[in-house]
């Protein structure tokens, strides 16, 4: 019985590898190269123990702990502990995103588009597709783990020996396998690919928030998060392997549940059934904007809650920040006082940059949803009515611009309300509002690039995500890794003034806004001229 259900798994595995022959190597090579390049840069950045301990002191504050996790080996902050502390968590998140997207692509997306039904018409077992997908993802994460491990060890950095480097790679691979299993589970529970991705990213976001709160306030809470398990390896310090075993064990349990659910559900269905629609459509659906809003209503609500909670989580650690800086003589010497600007306000500039780039994610999702609907053949139904292409594209653009602002505002409100609740001296809302809203032109440029891609290069719209990832790397880690200034200027976020440390440069913001407008207009022209896929 079980053998029959796994029939042709080998051929399906080769088929999956064939389809991802470009996509998967790009993911793996990019992660490995960035990891190795970052490790190399750490040895060049801090030449002596005093410089390393100085940066260790900055990483001890609660806000940084919430961002990157607890620091192990801070008393002897050599290149190894520095690498694990500052890069392991965010690299693990990238690996998790890779697994989520690839598993969804080969399960729910194929099921929605009818490919699984076509394959099932052949003598292929009902579990062959899911098992082949998991075989490829597990193998890919093992290759990633070994490549990172041996790559880091080959650098021959004193504090990064082979065994610990393999543990670093294993932590990344285990994270990828765990979230591949989680996505496989939600591919059975959800009725569509949007739900599969949404639920999987929700688990990833909740895991990050639980770990952040636990690392700052209650260490035991961090062990309820798979990301907390990974950081518990204490790579390059104590080198514990048992959290890897725990993560893999959890992955096996989740995957077995996913396989069982696959055997008892009907193709095309899900256990989390969608609610039946209304008998009569509301008047809001009479417009393209109303339809676009309705299609993404669930995602908008989920992201709105997530952005507010993100702001609250960061704001909750601001109460300890000022006292931490003031009681630390080394940091007081490192951070030159700026007249009229508190140390907490200086630190807020980095928080705002990170929050704004996270808020760009839903803005791009709402915009690129149009490309997904086109690929499914849904846009053709709209365009056969008295609806112009400009109306359709404009509706998604308006949705993206509107809720890009809303997400940033909600994160700001969460940050301000939680921060003022725990701080002795409140930060004015107007100051925080300006510090956040100066990033809107950068978000608009990212949206404009998405519109341009939809209009002229619909097959490469995914490059928008690559550009956003690059922006996060050079803006968030640029100063830490001392990247050349021109690398930051390639990103629109690299041109944003760090208010209130810097004065608002309205000329630069106007130039970015004009760039966004030009990209949007060009995208509209291309969308009117090109053929609609279908």
Protein Blocks (a to p, Z undefined) as FASTA:
>chain_A
ZZmmmgoklmmmmmmmmmmmmmmmmmmmmmmmmmmmmmmmmmmmpmbfklmmmmmmmmmp
mklmmmnopaehklmccfklmmmmmmmmmmmmmmmmmmmmmmmmmmmmmmmnommmmmmm
pccdfklmmmmmmmmmmmmmmmmmmmmmmmmmmnopaklcfklmmmmmmmmmmmmmmmmm
mmmmmmmmpmbfklmmmmmmmmmmmmmmmmmmmmmmommlmmmpfklmmmmnogoilopa
klmmmmmmmmmmmmmmmmmmmmmpcehiafbdcddddfbdcfklmpfklmmmmmmmmmmm
mmmmmmmmmmmmmmmmmmmmmmmmmmmmklmmmmccdehiafklmmmmmmmmmmmmmmmm
mmmmmmmmmmmmmmnommmmmmmmccdfklmmmmmmmmmmmmmmmmmmmmmmmmmmmmmm
mpmbdcdfklmmmmmmmmmmmmmmmmmmmmmmmmmmmmlmmmmmmmmmmmmmmmmmmmmn
opafklmmmpmklmpccdfkbccdfklmmmmmmmmmmmmmmmmmmmmmmcceZZ
